[in-house]
Amino acid sequence: MDKKNTNSEINRELLDSISNEQGADFKFYINVIRANFLPILIIFIVALACTFTYLYFAKNIYRSTTVLKIDNPKGSILADPFAELGDYRTERYILNQIEVLKSFYIRDVAATAIIDSLKNNTDYKDFAFLVSKSKDGKISYISPEGLRKSLIGLVSISQKKGLDAVELSVESPSFREAQLITLTYTDIYVSYLKDLSRQDITAVKQFLAQEKEKKFNDLNSAEAKLEDFQKRTGLLILDAQAQNLVATISQYDAQKNAAEIELKASDNGLATLKNEYSKIDPTMYDYVQGVVSKSYVEEFQRQIAEYEVKRDLENSTIKDPAVKEKLTNEANIKIAELRKNLNDKVKQLSAGVLANTPEEKKELSSKLLDAAIQNQALRSKAASLKIFLSKYEGDFAKLPSESIELAKLEREATSAEKLYLILEEKYQEATINERARIANAFLLDPGVDDFGPVKPKKGIILLSGVIVGLALGLAFAFTRNFLDKTIKTPEQIENKGMSVLSWIPNIEGMTDKSIAGSEFIVAIKPKSPIAESFKALRTRVEFSKLESEPIKTILITSSIPSEGKTIVALNLAGTFAQAGKKVLLVDCDLRKPRVHSALGVDRYPGLSDYLFKNVAFEEIVRKTQLDNMSFITSGTIPPNPSELLGSVQMKNFLALMKEKFDIIVLDSPPFITVTDAEILFNMTDGTILVAQADKTPFEAFVKSYVRLSSINPHNLLGAVLNNFNFKTAYGYYYNYYYYYQKQDPKA
């Protein structure tokens, strides 16, 4: 009872372990690779072929890269409290400029400029993207809209790590085309920054040019009126006192008009900044204006303006150089002190303004604050000049009546001349300042050097093709191995606790079913490794049961059809015959018999004919080329094979054979498909379960083994793994196997 329970537990453990995978080790992986070497090689070659095909047809891609140095514009010195954020601000500024480079405006202008440059070219063969050629040879350009949209992906813009520089890269089948796009794109951007930096001074210059032209016309008109008056009246000159008064008034009048013109220009510049800032923060201008309009700021500016005007007035009336220098120095000291106080106040106000301003708005806020302060100073100066001028207007009215008209005309002419000269000076100054303004970005590298194709990277692609080919091949091999649930090695059986008597090498190359007797290897090639494997099987069968009576009847069966059990039965019987035993091979597969075809004889008369008593025993026994070996074919296919094999006649037949022969080998049908093998299992002394490597499902084999073991464990001798590829499984050890195989190639 205990023995039966132990046997049941073993069988249950075997069944439970069917779905468990073996622990993967290095040997396992090597075996999988060896078993699938051919498909791995084919996949690898196909991958390499695809890689070479791609490299052959792939177009060379060239890259042109321009490098721009972008400096963060220096704001007002009043922003010094935030100097510790300099690196962060610079990085933010460059990131903002990268977005400007990608903006619609830059792309739109660049697209137009690129196409205009194309039209000046006569050689279009180097342009693959920008120019297309129809079948009739007509040249057409990409549309500005299409190019503008394409520039988003065509131009790669990035900051150089750790530097205040930006790289613009374009890749194209033509280096010349890529270079044209990058250079034009960077030129447009630099020009845009230059125009942006000159925006305020350009507006002032344009205003001064208009005013200069007007005042030139006023000067011509005043001089013409004076000349006409002198011709009509004959009054050519004024007395000395009147001339001095007219000169003084003309001087102040010209300064007042110049101050008013500067104030208008300042108003225009301030309005431009206001419009620019209103797009970002509409409330900022009012806030800055409120700060500038504080009473103490206006008072400082008024006092400075009064001292400057008074200083200039005294300089114009005093003739003594020593006295003039003394008064000028005293005035300059007072003015410098007032300016210092004003700057201190403005610095405090500016720090407060910039402290509440986001980083990206500080530059414009600083410009707006400086412009507002300058505007307020000009306004104070113009007001002071008006006050001083009004004092001299009273003296002018006291001149003799006959001299007033001439004095007015001379005053107008002199004032117009001085004002024109002042405007001319201011205009030239604005022109110089405009030209001095440069963009805060300049070209470091124009990208004119052609370093050859950057794509395809043939080395990397080839290496990738090799890696992908190997990866796909290995993936196929291991996927195939994972999905393949067949038996591959003897160890796979032994690891489940099942006995393996022997394994038979791959015999496909040594047999030809179309040639009779070619599968009887132990007879035709007795010294071959395959024959030695069968001899080893014979030895292990002889010692598989340590009992007083030796094994006489051996059943050869398998789990499923076509696993080579007939070859095993035939050659095992042959080895027993070669060992001096009198052997009988009986084909008990009454459904799909094969012994007769393996030995090249007719199927009948045979076993079934004898059991039905249609023929005598002597008629069914046939001889083989081995002296001690006979065989019986299956005979006529009966309608009831299972009943016939389980009949009394079959039992009597086996008893008779035991008397006549030392060893009887029975070739039976597969165990799972029909019950024939199970019937014969109970009649024989020992049973061998045959499995074919890479064909027999492991689960089916285990179920057959467990079933036979549960019926009679002592009757199950073990398993034989047929058609086993020794080289695939064991690799290195194949050298020894191959050595013995080569001893006698004719064996």
C-alpha positions in Angstrom: 0.0 0.0 0.0 2.8 2.4 1.0 4.6 1.5 -2.2 1.5 2.4 -4.3 1.1 5.7 -2.5 4.7 6.6 -3.1 4.3 5.8 -6.8 1.2 8.0 -7.0 3.0 10.9 -5.4 5.9 10.6 -7.9 3.4 10.5 -10.8 1.6 13.6 -9.5 4.8 15.5 -9.1 5.7 14.6 -12.7 2.4 15.9 -14.0 2.6 19.1 -11.9 6.1 19.9 -13.2 5.2 19.7 -16.9 4.5 23.5 -17.2 7.5 24.5 -15.2 10.4 25.8 -17.2 14.0 24.7 -16.7 16.3 27.1 -15.0 18.1 29.0 -17.7 21.9 28.8 -17.6 24.7 29.5 -20.0 24.6 26.0 -21.5 20.9 26.3 -22.1 21.4 29.5 -24.1 24.3 28.0 -26.1 22.2 25.0 -26.9 19.3 27.2 -28.1 21.6 29.1 -30.3 23.2 26.0 -31.8 19.8 24.4 -32.4 18.7 27.6 -34.3 22.0 28.5 -35.9 20.7 28.3 -39.5 17.6 30.6 -39.0 19.8 33.0 -37.0 22.3 33.1 -39.8 19.5 33.6 -42.4 17.9 36.4 -40.4 21.3 38.0 -39.9 22.2 37.9 -43.6 18.8 39.3 -44.5 19.3 42.2 -42.0 22.7 42.9 -43.4 21.3 42.8 -46.9 18.6 45.3 -46.0 21.2 47.5 -44.3 23.5 47.5 -47.4 20.5 48.1 -49.6 19.5 51.1 -47.5 23.1 52.5 -47.5 23.3 52.0 -51.3 20.2 54.0 -52.1 20.2 56.5 -49.2 21.1 60.1 -50.2 24.0 61.8 -48.6 22.9 64.5 -46.2 25.1 67.6 -45.6 24.9 70.0 -42.7 25.7 73.7 -42.5 25.9 75.2 -39.0 26.2 78.8 -38.3 27.0 80.0 -34.8 25.7 83.3 -33.3 27.1 85.0 -30.3 24.3 86.7 -28.5 25.0 89.2 -25.7 22.5 90.1 -23.1 21.9 93.9 -23.6 23.3 95.9 -20.7 20.5 97.7 -19.0 20.7 100.7 -16.8 23.4 100.8 -14.2 20.6 101.2 -11.7 19.8 97.5 -12.2 23.0 96.6 -10.4 21.2 95.2 -7.3 20.3 92.2 -9.5 23.8 91.5 -10.8 23.9 88.2 -8.9 21.2 86.9 -11.3 23.4 87.7 -14.3 23.9 84.1 -15.5 20.3 83.2 -15.0 19.2 86.4 -16.9 21.5 85.7 -19.7 20.3 82.2 -20.1 16.7 83.4 -20.1 17.5 86.1 -22.6 19.1 83.5 -25.0 16.1 81.2 -24.6 13.9 84.2 -25.5 16.0 85.0 -28.5 15.7 81.4 -29.7 11.9 81.9 -29.7 12.5 85.1 -31.6 14.5 83.1 -34.2 11.6 80.7 -34.6 9.0 83.5 -34.8 6.7 84.1 -37.7 8.3 87.4 -38.7 11.9 86.1 -38.9 10.8 83.0 -40.9 8.6 85.1 -43.2 11.3 87.6 -44.0 14.0 84.8 -44.3 11.8 82.8 -46.7 11.4 85.8 -49.0 15.1 86.6 -48.8 16.1 83.0 -49.6 13.9 82.8 -52.6 15.2 86.2 -53.8 18.7 84.8 -53.5 17.7 81.7 -55.5 16.5 83.8 -58.4 20.0 85.3 -58.7 21.5 81.8 -59.2 21.9 80.2 -62.6 23.1 76.8 -61.4 20.2 74.9 -59.8 21.6 71.4 -59.7 22.7 71.9 -56.1 19.3 72.7 -54.8 17.1 69.7 -53.9 14.5 71.2 -51.6 14.1 74.8 -52.7 14.0 74.2 -56.5 12.1 71.7 -58.5 12.4 70.9 -62.2 9.5 69.6 -64.3 9.8 67.0 -67.0 9.9 69.7 -69.6 12.9 71.3 -67.9 11.0 74.2 -66.4 12.4 75.5 -63.1 10.0 76.3 -60.2 10.7 77.6 -56.7 9.1 76.7 -53.5 6.5 79.2 -52.4 7.3 81.8 -49.7 4.4 80.4 -47.6 5.6 76.8 -48.0 9.2 77.7 -47.2 8.1 79.7 -44.2 6.2 76.7 -42.8 9.0 74.3 -43.7 11.7 76.4 -41.9 10.2 75.4 -38.5 11.4 71.8 -39.0 14.2 72.6 -41.5 16.2 74.9 -39.2 17.4 73.4 -36.0 18.1 76.1 -33.3 19.8 75.3 -30.0 22.0 76.9 -27.4 25.6 75.8 -27.2 26.0 74.2 -23.7 27.8 76.6 -21.3 28.1 79.4 -23.9 26.2 82.6 -24.8 26.0 81.2 -28.3 23.3 79.7 -30.5 23.7 77.2 -33.3 21.5 77.2 -36.4 21.8 74.0 -38.4 20.2 72.9 -41.7 20.5 69.5 -43.2 20.0 69.0 -47.0 21.2 66.7 -49.8 23.1 69.8 -51.0 25.6 71.6 -48.8 25.2 74.7 -50.9 21.5 74.8 -50.2 21.9 74.2 -46.5 24.5 77.0 -46.4 22.3 79.4 -48.2 19.4 78.8 -45.8 21.6 79.2 -42.6 23.4 82.3 -43.8 20.3 84.1 -45.0 18.4 83.1 -41.8 21.2 84.5 -39.5 21.6 87.7 -41.6 17.9 88.4 -41.3 18.0 87.8 -37.5 21.0 90.1 -37.0 19.5 92.8 -39.2 16.3 92.5 -37.1 18.2 93.0 -33.9 20.1 95.9 -35.4 16.9 97.6 -36.5 15.4 96.9 -33.1 18.4 98.5 -31.3 18.2 101.6 -33.5 14.4 102.0 -33.3 14.4 104.9 -30.9 17.4 106.8 -32.4 16.0 106.3 -35.9 12.7 107.9 -34.9 14.6 110.9 -33.5 16.7 111.2 -36.6 13.7 111.1 -38.9 12.0 113.8 -36.8 15.2 116.0 -36.8 15.4 115.6 -40.6 11.9 116.9 -41.0 12.4 119.8 -38.6 15.7 120.7 -40.2 14.1 121.0 -43.6 11.3 123.1 -42.1 13.7 125.4 -40.3 15.9 125.7 -43.5 12.8 127.0 -45.3 12.1 129.3 -42.4 15.6 130.6 -42.5 15.4 131.4 -46.3 12.1 133.1 -45.8 13.4 135.2 -42.9 16.5 136.3 -44.8 14.4 137.2 -47.8 12.0 139.3 -45.7 15.0 141.1 -44.1 16.6 141.8 -47.4 13.3 143.1 -48.9 12.7 145.4 -45.9 16.2 146.9 -46.1 15.8 147.6 -49.8 12.4 149.3 -49.3 13.3 151.4 -46.3 17.0 152.0 -46.8 17.5 151.1 -43.1 20.4 148.7 -43.1 21.7 148.4 -39.5 20.6 148.9 -35.9 22.5 150.8 -33.2 24.9 148.8 -31.0 22.4 148.5 -28.1 19.7 147.2 -30.4 22.1 144.8 -32.1 23.2 143.3 -28.7 19.6 142.9 -27.6 18.6 141.2 -30.9 21.6 138.9 -30.6 20.8 137.9 -27.1 17.1 137.4 -27.9 18.0 135.4 -31.0 20.3 133.2 -29.0 17.7 132.4 -26.4 15.0 132.1 -29.0 17.1 129.5 -30.9 17.9 127.6 -27.8 14.2 127.6 -26.8 13.1 126.4 -30.2 15.9 123.7 -30.2 14.7 122.6 -26.7 11.2 122.4 -27.9 12.2 120.4 -30.9 14.3 118.1 -28.7 11.2 117.8 -26.4 9.1 116.8 -29.4 11.6 114.2 -30.5 11.7 112.9 -26.9 7.9 112.8 -26.9 8.0 110.7 -30.1 10.6 108.4 -28.7 8.7 108.0 -25.4 5.5 107.3 -27.4 7.3 104.6 -29.3 8.4 102.9 -26.1 5.0 103.4 -24.6 3.4 101.6 -27.6 6.0 98.8 -27.4 5.4 98.4 -23.7 1.6 98.5 -23.9 1.8 95.2 -25.8 3.4 93.6 -22.7 2.0 95.6 -19.7 -0.4 98.5 -20.4 -0.1 99.8 -16.8 3.7 100.1 -16.7 3.9 103.4 -18.5 1.5 105.2 -16.2 3.4 103.8 -13.2 6.8 105.0 -14.5 5.3 108.4 -15.4 4.0 108.7 -11.9 7.4 107.9 -10.5 9.1 110.5 -12.7 6.5 113.2 -11.9 7.3 113.2 -8.2 7.7 116.7 -6.9 11.3 116.5 -5.8 12.4 115.0 -9.1 10.7 117.9 -11.0 12.2 120.4 -8.6 15.8 119.1 -9.1 15.3 119.2 -12.9 13.8 122.8 -12.8 16.8 124.1 -10.7 19.3 122.4 -13.0 17.6 124.0 -16.0 17.6 127.4 -14.4 21.3 127.3 -13.5 22.2 126.1 -17.0 20.3 128.9 -18.7 21.6 131.5 -16.3 25.1 130.3 -16.9 24.8 130.5 -20.6 23.2 134.0 -20.3 26.0 135.4 -18.2 28.6 133.8 -20.6 27.0 135.7 -23.5 27.1 139.1 -21.8 30.4 139.1 -19.8 33.4 139.9 -21.9 36.1 139.4 -19.2 37.4 135.8 -19.6 38.5 135.5 -16.0 35.1 136.6 -14.7 33.4 134.4 -17.2 35.4 131.3 -16.1 34.8 132.0 -12.4 31.0 132.4 -12.9 30.9 129.3 -15.1 32.8 127.1 -12.6 30.6 128.3 -9.8 27.5 127.4 -11.8 28.9 124.0 -12.9 29.6 123.1 -9.2 26.0 123.9 -8.3 24.7 122.0 -11.3 26.9 119.0 -10.6 25.7 118.9 -7.0 22.0 119.1 -8.1 22.6 116.3 -10.7 24.2 114.1 -8.0 21.2 114.6 -5.8 18.9 113.9 -8.7 20.8 110.8 -9.7 20.6 109.4 -6.2 16.8 109.9 -6.1 16.4 108.4 -9.6 18.6 105.4 -8.6 16.2 104.8 -5.6 13.2 105.1 -7.8 14.7 102.9 -10.5 15.6 100.2 -8.0 12.0 100.2 -6.8 10.6 100.0 -10.4 12.9 97.2 -11.5 12.4 95.2 -8.3 8.7 94.9 -9.2 9.4 94.1 -12.8 9.6 90.6 -14.3 13.0 89.6 -15.6 12.0 89.6 -19.3 10.6 93.1 -19.0 13.5 94.8 -17.1 15.4 95.9 -20.2 12.4 97.7 -21.7 11.4 99.1 -18.3 14.9 100.6 -17.9 14.7 102.2 -21.3 11.2 103.6 -20.5 12.4 105.1 -17.2 15.5 106.7 -18.7 13.4 108.2 -21.6 10.8 109.5 -19.1 13.5 111.2 -17.0 15.2 112.7 -20.1 11.8 114.0 -21.3 11.1 115.6 -18.0 14.5 117.3 -18.0 13.9 118.7 -21.6 10.5 120.0 -20.5 12.1 121.8 -17.5 14.8 123.3 -19.8 12.2 124.6 -22.3 10.2 126.2 -19.6 13.2 127.9 -18.1 14.2 129.3 -21.5 10.7 130.7 -22.0 10.9 132.5 -18.6 14.3 134.1 -19.4 13.2 135.0 -23.0 10.1 136.7 -21.7 12.3 139.1 -19.7 14.1 140.3 -22.9 10.9 140.5 -24.8 10.0 143.6 -22.7 13.3 145.3 -23.5 12.7 144.5 -27.1 9.4 146.3 -27.1 11.0 149.5 -25.8 13.1 150.0 -29.0 12.4 153.0 -31.2 9.4 152.3 -33.5 11.5 152.8 -36.7 13.9 150.2 -35.5 11.4 147.6 -34.2 10.5 146.2 -37.6 14.1 145.8 -38.6 15.0 144.3 -35.3 12.1 141.8 -35.6 13.3 140.8 -39.0 16.9 140.5 -37.9 15.8 138.6 -34.9 13.9 136.1 -37.0 16.7 135.6 -39.4 19.4 135.2 -36.7 17.2 132.9 -34.6 16.3 130.8 -37.7 20.0 130.5 -38.6 21.1 129.5 -35.1 18.2 127.1 -34.8 19.0 125.5 -38.2 22.7 125.1 -37.1 21.6 123.5 -33.8 19.3 121.1 -35.7 22.0 120.3 -38.2 24.4 119.5 -35.3 21.7 117.4 -33.6 20.9 115.6 -36.8 24.6 114.7 -37.5 24.9 113.6 -33.9 21.8 111.3 -34.3 23.3 109.9 -37.5 26.5 109.0 -35.8 24.6 107.5 -32.9 22.5 105.4 -35.2 25.5 104.1 -37.0 27.2 103.4 -33.7 24.3 101.2 -32.6 25.1 97.6 -33.4 23.1 94.5 -32.8 23.8 92.5 -29.7 24.3 89.4 -31.9 27.1 88.7 -34.3 28.2 85.8 -36.4 31.0 83.6 -34.9 31.0 80.9 -37.6 29.3 81.4 -41.0 29.2 77.6 -41.5 31.0 77.7 -44.9 33.2 74.6 -44.1 31.9 71.4 -45.7 33.0 68.5 -43.6 31.3 65.9 -45.8 28.1 64.0 -45.3 26.7 63.8 -41.8 24.0 61.3 -42.8 23.7 58.4 -43.3 26.2 57.5 -40.6 27.3 54.4 -42.4 29.4 52.9 -39.6 26.6 53.3 -37.0 24.0 52.1 -39.4 26.1 49.1 -40.4 26.7 48.3 -36.7 23.0 48.8 -36.0 22.2 46.4 -38.8 24.6 43.8 -37.4 23.1 44.3 -33.9 19.5 44.3 -35.1 20.2 41.2 -37.3 21.7 39.3 -34.3 18.9 40.5 -32.0 16.2 39.5 -34.4 17.9 36.1 -35.0 18.3 35.5 -31.2 14.7 36.7 -30.6 13.5 34.3 -33.2 15.5 31.5 -31.7 14.4 32.0 -28.1 10.8 32.7 -29.1 10.8 29.5 -31.1 12.4 27.7 -28.2 9.8 29.2 -25.8 6.9 28.1 -28.1 8.5 24.8 -28.9 7.3 22.4 -26.2 9.0 19.3 -27.7 11.7 17.2 -26.0 15.2 18.4 -27.0 17.8 16.7 -24.7 17.9 13.6 -22.5 18.5 15.8 -19.5 15.1 17.4 -20.1 13.6 14.0 -19.4 15.9 13.1 -16.5 15.3 16.4 -14.8 11.7 15.3 -14.3 12.8 12.1 -12.6 12.2 9.8 -15.5 14.8 7.2 -16.6 16.6 7.5 -19.9 18.1 4.3 -21.2 19.9 5.8 -24.1 19.8 8.3 -26.9 20.1 7.5 -30.6 21.9 10.0 -32.8 20.4 11.7 -35.8 20.1 8.9 -38.5 18.3 10.9 -41.2 21.5 11.3 -43.3 22.2 7.5 -43.1 18.9 6.1 -44.1 16.7 6.2 -47.2 13.2 4.7 -46.8 13.1 4.1 -50.6 15.9 1.6 -50.2 15.0 -1.6 -48.5 17.0 -2.4 -45.4 18.7 1.0 -45.1 17.1 1.5 -41.7 18.7 -1.7 -40.4 21.8 0.2 -39.4 23.4 -2.3 -36.9 23.5 -4.8 -39.8 24.7 -2.6 -42.6 27.0 -0.3 -40.5 27.8 -2.3 -37.3 30.7 0.0 -36.4 29.0 3.3 -36.8 28.2 5.6 -33.8 24.6 4.9 -34.3 25.1 1.2 -34.1 27.1 1.7 -30.9 24.2 3.7 -29.5 21.9 0.7 -30.0 24.5 -1.6 -28.5 24.5 0.7 -25.4 20.8 0.5 -25.3 20.9 -3.3 -25.4 23.4 -3.4 -22.5 21.2 -1.1 -20.4 18.1 -3.1 -21.1 19.8 -6.3 -20.0 20.7 -4.7 -16.7 17.6 -2.7 -16.2 15.9 -5.4 -14.1 17.9 -7.2 -11.4 15.7 -10.4 -11.3 16.4 -14.1 -11.4 14.8 -14.5 -14.8 16.1 -12.3 -17.6 13.9 -10.1 -19.7 12.6 -12.0 -22.7 9.8 -9.9 -24.2 10.4 -6.2 -24.8 7.7 -3.8 -26.0 8.7 -0.8 -28.0 6.1 2.0 -28.0 5.9 5.8 -28.2 3.6 8.6 -27.2 2.6 9.7 -30.7 3.0 8.3 -34.2 6.2 8.6 -36.3 8.7 8.8 -33.5 11.0 6.1 -34.8 9.9 3.2 -32.6 10.1 0.8 -35.6 13.8 1.7 -36.2 14.5 1.4 -32.5 12.8 -2.0 -32.4 14.5 -3.3 -35.5 18.0 -2.2 -34.5 17.6 -3.2 -30.8 16.6 -6.7 -32.0 19.7 -6.7 -34.3 22.1 -5.9 -31.4 20.7 -8.7 -29.4 21.2 -11.0 -32.4 24.8 -9.7 -32.7 25.3 -10.6 -29.0 24.5 -14.2 -29.8 20.9 -14.2 -28.7 18.2 -15.8 -30.7 15.9 -12.9 -31.5 12.4 -12.4 -32.9 11.0 -9.1 -34.0 7.2 -9.0 -34.1 5.3 -6.1 -35.8 2.4 -5.7 -33.4 1.3 -2.5 -35.0 -1.8 -3.8 -36.7 -3.0 -0.4 -37.8 0.0 1.3 -39.5 2.7 -1.4 -39.7 6.2 -0.5 -40.9 8.5 -3.5 -40.2 7.8 -5.1 -43.6 8.7 -1.8 -45.4 11.8 -1.3 -43.3 13.0 -4.8 -44.3 11.7 -4.7 -47.9 9.2 -7.7 -47.7 5.5 -8.2 -48.1 3.2 -7.5 -45.1 1.4 -10.8 -45.2 1.2 -13.5 -44.2 1.9 -12.2 -40.8 0.9 -12.0 -37.1 -2.8 -11.4 -37.7 -3.1 -14.2 -40.2 -1.5 -16.6 -37.7 -3.8 -15.4 -34.8 -6.8 -16.0 -37.1 -5.3 -19.5 -37.8 -5.1 -18.8 -41.5 -1.5 -19.8 -41.8 1.0 -22.0 -39.9 3.7 -20.5 -37.7 6.5 -21.6 -40.1 4.9 -19.5 -42.9 5.0 -16.2 -41.0 8.6 -16.4 -39.6 11.2 -14.9 -41.9 14.9 -14.6 -41.7 17.1 -11.4 -41.7 20.6 -11.0 -42.9 21.7 -11.6 -39.3 21.9 -15.3 -38.5 20.2 -15.2 -35.1 17.4 -12.8 -36.0 13.9 -13.5 -37.4 10.9 -11.3 -37.8 7.2 -11.5 -38.2 5.3 -8.9 -40.1 1.8 -7.6 -39.1 -0.1 -9.4 -41.7 -3.5 -8.5 -42.9 -5.0 -5.4 -41.2 -7.8 -6.7 -38.9 -11.0 -4.8 -38.2 -10.4 -5.2 -34.4 -6.7 -4.9 -33.6 -7.1 -4.2 -29.8 -9.3 -7.3 -29.3 -7.0 -9.4 -31.3 -3.9 -8.3 -29.4 -5.7 -8.9 -26.1 -6.9 -12.3 -27.1 -6.0 -15.7 -25.7 -4.4 -16.6 -29.0 -2.0 -13.6 -28.6 -1.0 -14.8 -25.1 -0.5 -18.3 -26.3 1.6 -16.9 -29.2 3.9 -15.0 -26.8 4.3 -18.1 -24.6 5.2 -20.2 -27.6 7.7 -17.5 -28.8 9.4 -17.5 -25.4 10.1 -21.2 -25.8 11.6 -20.7 -29.3 13.6 -17.4 -28.8 15.8 -15.8 -26.2 14.5 -12.2 -26.9 11.2 -11.1 -28.5 10.9 -7.5 -29.5 7.4 -6.2 -30.1 6.8 -3.1 -32.2 3.5 -1.6 -31.1 1.2 1.4 -32.0 1.6 4.7 -30.1 0.4 4.6 -26.5 -1.8 7.7 -26.5 -3.7 7.2 -29.7 -4.9 3.6 -29.1 -5.1 1.0 -26.3 -3.0 -1.6 -28.2 0.2 -0.6 -26.5 -1.4 -0.7 -23.0 -2.7 -4.2 -23.7 0.8 -5.4 -24.8 2.4 -3.6 -21.9 0.7 -6.0 -19.5 1.9 -9.0 -21.5 5.6 -8.2 -21.8 8.5 -8.3 -19.4 9.7 -4.8 -20.1 8.6 -1.7 -22.1 10.7 1.1 -23.7 9.0 4.4 -24.4 10.5 6.1 -27.5 10.6 9.8 -28.0 12.0 11.8 -31.0 14.0 14.9 -30.3 12.5 18.2 -31.5 9.2 16.4 -32.3 7.6 14.6 -29.3 5.6 17.1 -27.2 7.0 17.0 -23.7 3.6 17.0 -22.1 2.4 14.0 -24.2 5.6 12.1 -23.4 5.3 12.7 -19.6 1.6 11.7 -19.6 2.5 8.4 -21.4 5.4 7.7 -19.0 3.2 8.5 -16.0 0.4 6.3 -17.2 2.7 3.3 -17.9 4.4 3.8 -14.6 1.1 3.9 -12.7 0.1 0.6 -14.3 3.2 -1.3 -13.5 6.4 0.7 -12.7 8.6 -2.4 -12.8 7.6 -3.1 -16.3 8.6 0.3 -17.6 12.3 0.0 -18.4 12.8 3.6 -19.4 12.9 6.0 -22.3 14.9 6.3 -25.5 15.5 9.7 -27.1 15.6 9.1 -30.9 17.1 11.2 -33.6 19.0 13.3 -31.1 21.4 15.9 -32.6 24.5 15.5 -30.4 26.3 18.5 -31.8 23.5 20.9 -31.3 23.0 19.9 -27.7 26.5 19.4 -26.5 28.7 21.3 -28.9 32.3 20.9 -27.6 31.8 17.2 -26.7 30.8 16.6 -30.3 34.6 16.6 -31.1 34.9 13.3 -29.3 31.8 11.9 -30.9 33.1 13.0 -34.3 36.5 11.4 -33.6 35.0 7.9 -33.1 32.7 8.4 -36.0 35.6 9.1 -38.3 37.5 5.9 -37.3 35.8 3.9 -40.0 33.9 6.1 -42.5 32.6 2.9 -44.3 31.2 1.4 -41.2 
